[in-house]
Amino acid sequence: MSISVVGVVGAGFMGSGIAECAAVVGKHVVVYEPDERPLQRSRESLEASVAKAVSRGKLASADAEQVADRVLYTTRLGDLGGADAVIEAVTEDARVKRELFARLDEELPDAQFLASNTSSIPIAELAARTSRRDRVLGLHFFSPVPVMKLVEVVTAIDTSEATVSTAEAFARDLGKHPILTRDRSGFIVNMLLVPYLMAAVRMYEEGFATREDIDEGMRLGCGHPMGPLTLCDFIGLDVLYAVCDSLYEEFKRPEYAPPPLLKRMVVSGHHGRKSGRGFYEYAPAATGAPA
Ligand code: 3HC
């Protein structure tokens, strides 16, 4: 059965991007957040992104007008009740996610799947808070969601094959390329990406090279669209810190341990592009380019 109404929990950067992708391909979307302000920001960011997609020739302007109309923003969890499936994209906090999954289990007894966009929290831990572990899995999107083609489909210990097939088909419906991964911290991509990014942070922390030279090295030498420190800022240093912590907790390997500088930047509120300061400084309407 295909998914025509999608619930998205969390109206941050990832949740907004997932909502946009679903609305662009004609699905109806309900975005839930307990507070009005993030919903307002989400609506604005969707409109800006859709306008950008039109200006880049990725979306016809006639279709663009309908995209926003397909998205309902709500502060009531009960409004998710009519969704065929839900994707949770709230902050990387295991306690918050566990409680949410217990509530989603109650609110959506017929949902085809309950997915988490977590990058590192065990899906099994979230499934355990529901009465249908077979219909819980991970759907890990990449930032910026409207642009990045990949979705990691994370199969937890009790996820059924039917749920995996439904979720893979859903990802393809969104125009994404699903890859299958088991339920362990970091899945495929972050297990590879995080040690690389942390090596760059350590290199910078040790004063071995400037931030610009580290970034240019990988951009111009290896063809990466962004250098590692710019990418850290783009992902968000708070998000990366949480991912490192989970990976280190899971594997106890030094390459996953967050470097001391990262911790100090996070506690000082230097979270990267979104806070105006990370490894680089950003103007208020930053687009990802260092100031
Ligand atoms: N909707 C649809 N398409 C859009 C769009 C939008 N809103 N905005 C841009 N695009 C398209 C453009 O048309 C262009 O497509 P083309 O290559 O076919 O012409 C492409 O996206 C690139 O757009 P721009 O030219 O505007 O932007 P840049 O060239 O400056 O690229 C970037 C910006 C895509 C962010 C690029 O710098 C990039 O790929 N950076 C790396 C991002 C990355 O690594 N993300 C993964 C992070 S890890 C993660 O998310 C996991 C988490 O768990 C930590």
Residues whose N, C-alpha, C, O or C-beta is under 5 A from the ligand:
A	BS01	3HC	S49 V50 K52 A53 R56 K58 S119 F141 F142 S143 P144 P146 V147 P225 M226 I235
